[in-house]
Amino acid sequence: MVISARLACLLLLTALGAQGCASTAARPEAAAGSTTPSETAPAAAAAATGAEPDKDVMAALMAGEFAWQDGRSDSAARHYARAAELGQDPGIAEHATKVALSAQQWGVAADTIARWRALDPKAAGLVQADAALALGKGETGPAAELLASLLDQGKAGRRQAAQALVAAPDRKGAAQVVADLLARPVLGGGTAALLLLGQVSEQLGDRALALRAAELAVAREPDDARAWFGRSHARLRADDKAGARSDARQALALDPDSREIRLTYAALLDDGGDTAAAARVLAEGKPDDELLGARAAYAARTGDKALMREAYQALVALPLPAPDARIELLGQMAELIGAKGEAIDWYGKVPRGDQYIDSQLRIAVLLDDKGDTAGARDRIRALRAEGIEDDAQLVDTYLLEAELASKRGRQEDAVDVLRRGLEVLPDNQRLLYARALVYERMDRVEEALRDLQRMVALNPDDPDALNALGYTLADRTQRLEEAQVLIEKALALKPDEPAIIDSLGWVLFRRGEAAKAEIQLRKAFEMQPDAEIAAHLGEVLWSLGRRDEARRIWDEGKARDADNPTLRATVMRLDR
């Protein structure tokens, strides 16, 4: 015999003495009653109040629970309303109201609100429920009155008002209610209420209304930093970056101790292209790890050694003990200003944790820079011997050791390091690609191709692997048709990638289609004007007889990376 879920629950209910069947269904999110929906089944809520619901009440509750689980929200609302009517527990009436509002059963919701009010006339969520019902029924006038009263009831009231507005089924109607509230000459809640209405307008999809709310806040409270800061955000969302910066500057002048405003103003300055000014703004605030970390980042991006040194010294001056992130940052800043010995000391103080492996690898790089290649290698190998659980970090150690060997011209050593890495992590894409690059530099093209083909075999829809194989075939072999097929497949998977567009341009050039190649290479160069793309585009232009234009493109590439081997080799080969 098959017993229905409802009947089984009611049989259990009888045996357990009204303990109820716990529901795992998602709770309704209607903006009513308490600020968040009940996390427990109504039966549990009744038990918590000491009530002993009779079997009729419990049957209605369980029917509501099962209906809600089944997605029958209309039926659930009616069952919960019946439970509220039969019972004496305001918690059940509250929950019934939430379900009815969530189901958009406005008549049922009116009944449950009335029952809730009769059982608990002073319940905190009643006004919110009334407002949600008015919004649902499209009664904008009454809704505005109710919401105005909530806005004047402090932080909790403002939160309830926002919940009711955001949950409204008619977003345009809710926005109209916000507009009506903003039109009032006096609105309880002051700046906080106006800014909240602005945030609600943004969530409702009306940025113009959000900006209007922020402008009212500034007009009514011109000495309140929050008003200017709120308008700064609203202007930024309206794509008025200059206005956003101006307002943030005024907000900071009114509240110079606000970390949030200071960080935001600095970010806006940086976005506007004045990174040095962003660093200076952060230098004026009360120093802490977050402000100085951001200041250091901005200073580093400027390339201004004086700014970087000032940021570094400010970090050094912070009181101890220093968190791990600060110690690593001190190492990075010391490295940037050329204080390599100090950088090694700082990196050496980073304890085991999230930053430990990276810090140890930076020590290896710095040792190699100082000419201690054996010390760098030994540092990396000792790190592996300690045990590294994260595969990505383990790969980093092999890649760095290989890179340092390759940089010193020891290509066979680099290949050996990567071979050992692949023995530990077979078929790792990053290690295979790194070895392919080393093989290519050694003119061991077939071995490079073998590694690249293995990458594609492992991940046939990886656009980067496809492009790497395609480009190598195009650049180092005559298998040009095969190369083009691979590159075009990569481009279909990643159509806006400049490196792949560059590869397509290069294989077209190699196939004798210089005019088509120029189109692709210009597109790639406009997207990413790096030295390698400059080398390719310049060569195509040179082949077309436009040598002065080619030289200009090469000069642009040199300005970005004068040591790029592809660019240097191209210029030496063609423009002697």
For each residue, the residues with C-beta under 8 A, 3 or more apart:
1:
2:
3: 7 8 11
4: 7 8
5: 8 9 66
6: 9 10 62 63 66
7: 3 4 10 11
8: 3 4 5 11 12
9: 5 6 12 13 21 62 65 66
10: 6 7 13 14 58 59 62
11: 3 7 8 14 15
12: 8 9 15 16 21
13: 9 10 16 18 19 20 21 55 58 62
14: 10 11 17 55
15: 11 12
16: 12 13 19 20
17: 14
18: 13 43 47 52 53 55 58
19: 13 16 43 47
20: 13 16 41 43 44 47 58 61 62
21: 9 12 13 41 43 62 65
22: 41 44
23: 41 65 68 69
24: 69
25: 65 68 69
26:
27: 37 38 39 98
28: 37 68 73 98 99 101 102 103
29: 37 102 167
30: 37 97 98 99 100 101 102 132 167
31: 101 128 132 160 163 164 165 166 167 168
32: 94 97 98 101 109 113 125 128 129 132 133 164
33: 94 95 97 98 116 123 125 126 128 129
34: 37 38 94 124 125
35: 125 128 156 159 160 163
36: 39
37: 27 28 29 30 34 95 98
38: 27 34 42 45 91 94 95 98
39: 27 36
40: 44 45 48
41: 20 21 22 23 44 45 61 65
42: 38 45 46 61 64 65 80 83 91 92 95 96
43: 18 19 20 21 46 47 53 58 61 62
44: 20 22 40 41 47 48
45: 38 40 41 42 48 49 89 91 92 95
46: 42 43 49 51 52 53 57 61 87 89 91 92
47: 18 19 20 43 44 50 51
48: 40 44 45 91
49: 45 46 89 90 91
50: 47
51: 46 47 87 88 89
52: 18 46
53: 18 43 46 57 58 61 83 87 89 92
54: 57 58 86 87
55: 13 14 18 58 59
56: 59 60 86
57: 46 53 54 60 61 83 86 87 92
58: 10 13 18 20 43 53 54 55 61 62 83
59: 10 55 56 62 63
60: 56 57 63 64 79 80 82 83 86
61: 20 41 42 43 46 53 57 58 64 65 79 80 83 92
62: 6 9 10 13 20 21 43 58 59 65 66
63: 6 59 60 66 67 75 79
64: 42 60 61 67 68 76 77 79 80 83 96 99
65: 9 21 23 25 41 42 61 62 68 69 76
66: 5 6 9 62 63 69 70
67: 63 64 70 72 73 75 76 79
68: 23 25 28 64 65 71 72 73 76 99
69: 23 24 25 65 66
70: 66 67
71: 68
72: 67 68 75 76
73: 28 67 68 76 77 99 102 103 105
74: 77 78 103 105
75: 63 67 72 78 79
76: 64 65 67 68 72 73 79 80 99 103
77: 64 73 74 80 81 96 99 100 102 103 105 108 109
78: 74 75 81 82 105 108
79: 60 61 63 64 67 75 76 82 83
80: 42 60 61 64 76 77 83 84 92 95 96 99 100 112
81: 77 78 84 85 96 100 108 111 112 115
82: 60 78 79 85 86
83: 42 53 57 58 60 61 64 79 80 86 87 92 96
84: 80 81 87 92 93 96 112 115 116
85: 81 82 111 115
86: 54 56 57 60 82 83
87: 46 51 53 54 57 83 84 92 93
88: 51 119
89: 45 46 49 51 53 92 93 119
90: 49 93 94 116 119 120 123
91: 38 42 45 46 48 49 94 95
92: 42 45 46 53 57 61 80 83 84 87 89 95 96
93: 84 87 89 90 96 97 112 115 116 119 120
94: 32 33 34 38 90 91 97 98 116 123 125
95: 33 37 38 42 45 80 91 92 98 99
96: 42 64 77 80 81 83 84 92 93 99 100 112 115 116
97: 30 32 33 93 94 100 101 109 112 113 116 129
98: 27 28 30 32 33 37 38 94 95 101 102
99: 28 30 64 68 73 76 77 80 95 96 102 103
100: 30 77 80 81 96 97 103 105 106 108 109 111 112
101: 28 30 31 32 97 98 104 105 109 129 132 133 136 167
102: 28 29 30 73 77 98 99
103: 28 73 74 76 77 99 100 108
104: 101 136 169
105: 73 74 77 78 100 101 108 109
106: 100 109 110 133 136 137
107: 110 111
108: 77 78 81 100 103 105 111 112
109: 32 77 97 100 101 105 106 112 113 129 132 133 136
110: 106 107 113 114 133
111: 81 85 100 107 108 114 115
112: 80 81 84 93 96 97 100 108 109 115 116
113: 32 97 109 110 116 117 126 129 130 133
114: 110 111 117 118
115: 81 84 85 93 96 111 112 118 119
116: 33 84 90 93 94 96 97 112 113 119 120 123 126 129
117: 113 114 120 121 123 126
118: 114 115 121
119: 88 89 90 93 115 116
120: 90 93 116 117 123
121: 117 118 126
122:
123: 33 90 94 116 117 120 126
124: 34 156
125: 32 33 34 35 94 128 129 160
126: 33 113 116 117 121 123 129 130
127: 130 131 146 149 150 160
128: 31 32 33 35 125 131 132 150 160 161 163 164
129: 32 33 97 101 109 113 116 125 126 132 133
130: 113 126 127 133 134 146
131: 127 128 134 135 143 146 147 150 160 161 164
132: 30 31 32 101 109 128 129 135 136 164 167 168
133: 32 101 106 109 110 113 129 130 136 137
134: 130 131 137 139 140 142 143 146
135: 131 132 138 139 140 143 164 165 168 169 170 173 174 177
136: 101 104 106 109 132 133 168 169 170
137: 106 133 134
138: 135 170 173
139: 134 135 142 143
140: 134 135 143 144 173 176 177 180
141: 144 145 180
142: 134 139 145 146
143: 131 134 135 139 140 146 147 177
144: 140 141 147 148 177 180 181
145: 141 142 148 149
146: 127 130 131 134 142 143 149 150
147: 131 143 144 150 151 161 164 165 177 181
148: 144 145 151 152 181 184 187 188
149: 127 145 146 152 153 157 188
150: 127 128 131 146 147 153 157 158 160 161 164
151: 147 148 157 158 161 181 187 188 189 193 196 197
152: 148 149 157 188 189 193
153: 149 150 156 157 158 160 188
154: 157 158
155: 158 159 192
156: 35 124 153 159 160
157: 149 150 151 152 153 154 160 161 189
158: 150 151 153 154 155 161 162 189 192 193 196
159: 35 155 156 162 163
160: 31 35 125 127 128 131 150 153 156 157 163 164
161: 128 131 147 150 151 157 158 164 165 196
162: 158 159 165 166 196 199 200
163: 31 35 128 159 160 166 167
164: 31 32 128 131 132 135 147 150 160 161 167 168
165: 31 135 147 161 162 168 174 177 178 200 204
166: 31 162 163 174 200 203 204
167: 29 30 31 101 132 163 164
168: 31 132 135 136 164 165 171 173 174 177
169: 104 135 136
170: 135 136 138 173 174
171: 168 174 175 204 205
172: 175 176
173: 135 138 140 168 170 176 177
174: 135 165 166 168 170 171 177 178 200 204
175: 171 172 178 179 201 204 205 206 209
176: 140 172 173 179 180
177: 135 140 143 144 147 165 168 173 174 180 181
178: 165 174 175 181 182 197 200 201 204 206 209 213
179: 175 176 182 183 209 212
180: 140 141 144 176 177 183 184
181: 144 147 148 151 177 178 184 187 197
182: 178 179 187 194 197 209 212 213 216
183: 179 180
184: 148 180 181 187
185:
186:
187: 148 151 181 182 184 190 193 194
188: 148 149 151 152 153 193
189: 151 152 157 158 192 193 194 196
190: 187 193 194 220 221
191: 194 195 217 220 221 224 226 227 230
192: 155 158 189 195 196 226
193: 151 152 158 187 188 189 190 196 197
194: 182 187 189 190 191 197 198 213 214 216 217 220 227 230
195: 191 192 198 199 213 214 217 226 227 230
196: 151 158 161 162 189 192 193 199 200
197: 151 178 181 182 193 194 200 201 213
198: 194 195 201 202 209 210 211 212 213 214 217 230 234
199: 162 195 196 202 203 210
200: 162 165 166 174 178 196 197 203 204
201: 175 178 197 198 204 206 207 209 210 212 213
202: 198 199 205 206 207 210 234 237
203: 166 199 200
204: 165 166 171 174 175 178 200 201 209
205: 171 175 202
206: 175 178 201 202 209 210
207: 201 202 210 211 234 237 238
208: 211 212 238
209: 175 178 179 182 198 201 204 206 212 213
210: 198 199 201 202 206 207 213 214 234 237
211: 198 207 208 214 215 231 234 235 238
212: 179 182 198 201 208 209 215 216
213: 178 182 194 195 197 198 201 209 210 216 217 234
214: 194 195 198 210 211 217 218 227 230 231 233 234 235
215: 211 212 218 219 231 234
216: 182 194 212 213 219 220
217: 191 194 195 198 213 214 220 221 224 226 227 230 231
218: 214 215 221 222 227 228 231 247
219: 215 216 222
220: 190 191 194 216 217 227
221: 190 191 217 218 224 226 227
222: 218 219 227
223: 254
224: 191 217 221 227 228 254
225: 228 229 251 252 254 255 258 261
226: 191 192 195 217 221 229 230 251
227: 191 194 195 214 217 218 220 221 222 224 230 231
228: 218 224 225 231 232 247 248 250 251 254
229: 225 226 232 233 247 248 251 258 260 261 264
230: 191 194 195 198 214 217 226 227 233 234
231: 211 214 215 217 218 227 228 234 235 243 247
232: 228 229 235 236 243 244 245 246 247 248 251 264 268
233: 214 229 230 236 237 244
234: 198 202 207 210 211 213 214 215 230 231 237 238
235: 211 214 231 232 238 240 241 243 244 247
236: 232 233 239 240 241 244 268
237: 202 207 210 233 234
238: 207 208 211 234 235
239: 236
240: 235 236 243 244
241: 235 236 244 245 268 271 272
242: 245 246 272
243: 231 232 235 240 246 247
244: 232 233 235 236 240 241 247 248 268
245: 232 241 242 248 249 265 268 269 272
246: 232 242 243 249 250
247: 218 228 229 231 232 235 243 244 250 251
248: 228 229 232 244 245 251 252 261 264 265 268
249: 245 246 252 253 265
250: 228 246 247 253 254
251: 225 226 228 229 232 247 248 254 255 258 261 265
252: 225 248 249 255 256 258 261 262 265 281
253: 249 250 256
254: 223 224 225 228 250 251
255: 225 251 252 258 261
256: 252 253 262 284 285
257: 286
258: 225 229 251 252 255 261 262
259: 262 263 285 286 288 290 291
260: 229 263 264
261: 225 229 248 251 252 255 258 264 265
262: 252 256 258 259 265 266 281 282 284 285 291
263: 259 260 266 267 282 290 291 294
264: 229 232 248 260 261 267 268
265: 245 248 249 251 252 261 262 268 269 281
266: 262 263 269 270 278 279 281 282 294 295 298
267: 263 264 270 271 278
268: 232 236 241 244 245 248 264 265 271 272
269: 245 265 266 272 274 275 277 278 281
270: 266 267 273 274 275 278 298 301
271: 241 267 268
272: 241 242 245 268 269
273: 270
274: 269 270 277 278
275: 269 270 278 279 298 301 302
276: 279 280 298 299 302 304 307
277: 269 274 280 281
278: 266 267 269 270 274 275 281 282 298
279: 266 275 276 282 283 295 298 299 302 307 311
280: 276 277 283 284 307
281: 252 262 265 266 269 277 278 284 285
282: 262 263 266 278 279 285 291 292 294 295 298
283: 279 280 295 310 311 314
284: 256 262 280 281
285: 256 259 262 281 282 291
286: 257 259 291
287: 291 292 314 317 318
288: 259 291 292 318
289: 292 293 318 323 325 326
290: 259 263 293 294
291: 259 262 263 282 285 286 287 288 294 295
292: 282 287 288 289 295 296 311 314 315 318
293: 289 290 296 297 325 326 329
294: 263 266 282 290 291 297 298
295: 266 279 282 283 291 292 298 299 311 314
296: 292 293 299 300 308 311 312 315 329 332 333
297: 293 294 300 301
298: 266 270 275 276 278 279 282 294 295 301 302
299: 276 279 295 296 302 304 307 308 310 311
300: 296 297 303 308 311 332 333 336
301: 270 275 297 298
302: 275 276 279 298 299 307 308
303: 300
304: 276 299 307 308
305: 308 309 337 338
306: 309 310
307: 276 279 280 299 302 304 310 311
308: 296 299 300 302 304 305 311 312 333 336 337
309: 305 306 312 313 337
310: 283 299 306 307 313 314
311: 279 283 292 295 296 299 300 307 308 314 315 333
312: 296 308 309 315 316 330 333 334 336 337 339
313: 309 310 316 317
314: 283 287 292 295 310 311 317 318
315: 292 296 311 312 318 326 329 330 333
316: 312 313 330
317: 287 313 314
318: 287 288 289 292 314 315 322 326
319:
320:
321:
322: 318 326 327 330
323: 289 326 327
324: 327 328 350 351 353 354 355
325: 289 293 328 329 355
326: 289 293 315 318 322 323 329 330
327: 322 323 324 330 331 346 349 350 355
328: 324 325 331 332 346 347 350 355 358 359
329: 293 296 315 325 326 332 333
330: 312 315 316 322 326 327 333 334 346
331: 327 328 334 335 343 344 346 347 350 359 362
332: 296 300 328 329 335 336 343 362
333: 296 300 308 311 312 315 329 330 336 337
334: 312 330 331 337 339 340 342 343 346
335: 331 332 338 339 340 343 362 366
336: 300 308 312 332 333
337: 305 308 309 312 333 334
338: 305 335
339: 312 334 335 342 343
340: 334 335 343 344 366 369 370
341: 344 345
342: 334 339 345 346
343: 331 332 334 335 339 340 346 347 362 366
344: 331 340 341 347 348 363 366 367
345: 341 342 348 349
346: 327 328 330 331 334 342 343 349 350
347: 328 331 343 344 350 359 360 362 363 366
348: 344 345 359 363
349: 327 345 346
350: 324 327 328 331 346 347 353 355 356 359 360
351: 324 356
352: 356
353: 324 350 356
354: 324
355: 324 325 327 328 350 358 359
356: 350 351 352 353 359 360
357: 360 361 383 388 390 393 396 397
358: 328 355 361 362 393 396
359: 328 331 347 348 350 355 356 362 363
360: 347 350 356 357 363 364 379 383
361: 357 358 364 365 380 383 396 397 400
362: 331 332 335 343 347 358 359 365 366
363: 344 347 348 359 360 366 367 379
364: 360 361 367 368 376 377 379 380 383 400 404
365: 361 362 368 369 376 400 404
366: 335 340 343 344 347 362 363 369 370
367: 344 363 364 370 372 373 375 376 379
368: 364 365 371 372 373 376 404 407
369: 340 365 366
370: 340 366 367
371: 368
372: 367 368 375 376
373: 367 368 376 377 404 408
374: 377 378
375: 367 372 378 379
376: 364 365 367 368 372 373 379 380 404
377: 364 373 374 380 381 401 404 405
378: 374 375 381 382
379: 360 363 364 367 375 376 382 383
380: 361 364 376 377 383 384 397 400 401
381: 377 378 384 385 401
382: 378 379 385 386
383: 357 360 361 364 379 380 386 388 397
384: 380 381 387 388 394 397
385: 381 382
386: 382 383
387: 384
388: 357 383 384 393 394 397
389:
390: 357 393 394
391: 394 395 425 428
392: 395 396
393: 357 358 388 390 396 397
394: 384 388 390 391 397 398 424 425
395: 391 392 398 399 421 425 428 430 431
396: 357 358 361 392 393 399 400
397: 357 361 380 383 384 388 393 394 400 401
398: 394 395 401 402 417 418 420 421 424 431
399: 395 396 402 403 418 421 430 431 434
400: 361 364 365 380 396 397 403 404
401: 377 380 381 397 398 404 405 417
402: 398 399 405 406 413 414 415 417 418 421 434 435 438
403: 399 400 406 407 414 434
404: 364 365 368 373 376 377 400 401 407 408
405: 377 401 402 408 410 411 413 414 417
406: 402 403 409 410 411 414 438 441
407: 368 403 404
408: 373 404 405
409: 406
410: 405 406 413 414
411: 405 406 414 415 438 441 442
412: 415 416
413: 402 405 410 416 417
414: 402 403 405 406 410 411 417 418 438
415: 402 411 412 418 419 435 438 439 442
416: 412 413 419 420
417: 398 401 402 405 413 414 420 421
418: 398 399 402 414 415 421 422 431 434 435 438
419: 415 416 422 423 435
420: 398 416 417 423 424
421: 395 398 399 402 417 418 424 425 428 431
422: 418 419 425 426 427 428 431 432 435
423: 419 420 426
424: 394 398 420 421
425: 391 394 395 421 422 428 431
426: 422 423
427: 422 432 454 458
428: 391 395 421 422 425 431 432
429: 432 433 455 458 459 462 465
430: 395 399 433 434
431: 395 398 399 418 421 422 425 428 434 435
432: 422 427 428 429 435 436 451 452 454 455
433: 429 430 436 437 451 452 455 465 468
434: 399 402 403 418 430 431 437 438
435: 402 415 418 419 422 431 432 438 439 448 451
436: 432 433 439 440 447 448 449 451 452 455 468 472
437: 433 434 440 441 448
438: 402 406 411 414 415 418 434 435 441 442
439: 415 435 436 442 444 445 447 448 451
440: 436 437 443 444 445 448 472 476
441: 406 411 437 438
442: 411 415 438 439
443: 440
444: 439 440 447 448
445: 439 440 448 449 472 476 477
446: 449 450
447: 436 439 444 450 451
448: 435 436 437 439 440 444 445 451 452 472 476
449: 436 445 446 452 453 469 472 473 477
450: 446 447 453 454
451: 432 433 435 436 439 447 448 454 455
452: 432 433 436 448 449 455 456 465 468 469 472
453: 449 450 456 457 469
454: 427 432 450 451 457 458
455: 429 432 433 436 451 452 458 459 462 465 468 469
456: 452 453 459 460 462 465 466 469 486
457: 453 454 460
458: 427 429 454 455 465
459: 429 455 456 462 465
460: 456 457 466
461: 493
462: 429 455 456 459 465 466
463: 466 467 489 490 491 493 494 497 500
464: 467 468 490 494
465: 429 433 452 455 456 458 459 462 468 469
466: 456 460 462 463 469 470 486 487 489 490 493
467: 463 464 470 471 486 487 490 497 499 500 503
468: 433 436 452 455 464 465 471 472
469: 449 452 453 455 456 465 466 472 473 486
470: 466 467 473 474 482 483 484 485 486 487 490 503 507
471: 467 468 474 475 483 487 503 506 507
472: 436 440 445 448 449 452 468 469 475 476 477
473: 449 469 470 476 477 479 480 482 483 486
474: 470 471 477 480 483 484 487 503 506 507 510
475: 471 472 506 510
476: 440 445 448 472 473
477: 445 449 472 473 474 480 483
478:
479: 473 482 483
480: 473 474 477 483 484 507 510 511
481: 484 485 511
482: 470 473 479 485 486
483: 470 471 473 474 477 479 480 486 487 507 510
484: 470 474 480 481 487 488 504 507 508 511
485: 470 481 482 488 489
486: 456 466 467 469 470 473 482 483 489 490
487: 466 467 470 471 474 483 484 490 491 500 503 504 507
488: 484 485 491 492 504
489: 463 466 485 486 492 493
490: 463 464 466 467 470 486 487 493 494 497 500 503
491: 463 487 488 494 495 497 500 501 504
492: 488 489 495
493: 461 463 466 489 490
494: 463 464 490 491 497 500
495: 491 492
496: 527
497: 463 467 490 491 494 500 501
498: 501 502 524 525 527 528 533
499: 467 502 503 524 528
500: 463 467 487 490 491 494 497 503 504
501: 491 497 498 504 505 520 521 523 524 527
502: 498 499 505 506 520 521 524 532 533 536
503: 467 470 471 474 487 490 499 500 506 507
504: 484 487 488 491 500 501 507 508 520
505: 501 502 508 509 517 518 519 520 521 523 524 536 537 540
506: 471 474 475 502 503 509 510 517 521 536
507: 470 471 474 480 483 484 487 503 504 510 511
508: 484 504 505 511 513 514 516 517 520
509: 505 506 512 513 514 517 521 536 539 540 543
510: 474 475 480 483 506 507
511: 480 481 484 507 508
512: 509
513: 508 509 516 517
514: 508 509 517 518 540 543 544
515: 518 519 544
516: 508 513 519 520
517: 505 506 508 509 513 514 520 521 540
518: 505 514 515 521 522 537 540 541 544
519: 505 515 516 522 523
520: 501 502 504 505 508 516 517 523 524
521: 501 502 505 506 509 517 518 524 525 533 536 537 540
522: 518 519 525 526 537
523: 501 505 519 520 526 527
524: 498 499 501 502 505 520 521 527 528 533 537
525: 498 521 522 528 529 533 534 537 553
526: 522 523 529
527: 496 498 501 523 524
528: 498 499 524 525 533
529: 525 526 533 534 556 557 560
530: 533 534 557 560 561 564
531: 534 535 557 558 560 561 562 564 566 567
532: 502 535 536 557 564 566 567
533: 498 502 521 524 525 528 529 530 536 537 557
534: 525 529 530 531 537 538 553 554 556 557 558 560 567
535: 531 532 538 539 554 557 564 566 567 569 570 571
536: 502 505 506 509 521 532 533 539 540 566 570
537: 505 518 521 522 524 525 533 534 540 541 550 553
538: 534 535 541 542 550 551 553 554 557 570 571
539: 509 535 536 542 543 550 570 574
540: 505 509 514 517 518 521 536 537 543 544
541: 518 537 538 544 546 547 549 550 553
542: 538 539 545 546 547 550 574 575
543: 509 514 539 540
544: 514 515 518 540 541
545: 542
546: 541 542 549 550
547: 541 542 550 551 575
548: 551 552
549: 541 546 552 553
550: 537 538 539 541 542 546 547 553 554 574 575
551: 538 547 548 554 555 575
552: 548 549 555 556
553: 525 534 537 538 541 549 550 556 557
554: 534 535 538 550 551 557 558 567 570 571 575
555: 551 552 558 559
556: 529 534 552 553 559 560
557: 529 530 531 532 533 534 535 538 553 554 560 561 564 567
558: 531 534 554 555 561 562 567
559: 555 556 562
560: 529 530 531 534 556 557
561: 530 531 557 558 564 567
562: 531 558 559 568
563: 568
564: 530 531 532 535 557 561 567 568
565: 568 569
566: 531 532 535 536 569 570
567: 531 532 534 535 554 557 558 561 564 570 571
568: 562 563 564 565 571 572
569: 535 565 566 572 573
570: 535 536 538 539 554 566 567 573 574
571: 535 538 554 567 568 574 575
572: 568 569 575 576
573: 569 570 576
574: 539 542 550 570 571
575: 542 547 550 551 554 571 572
576: 572 573
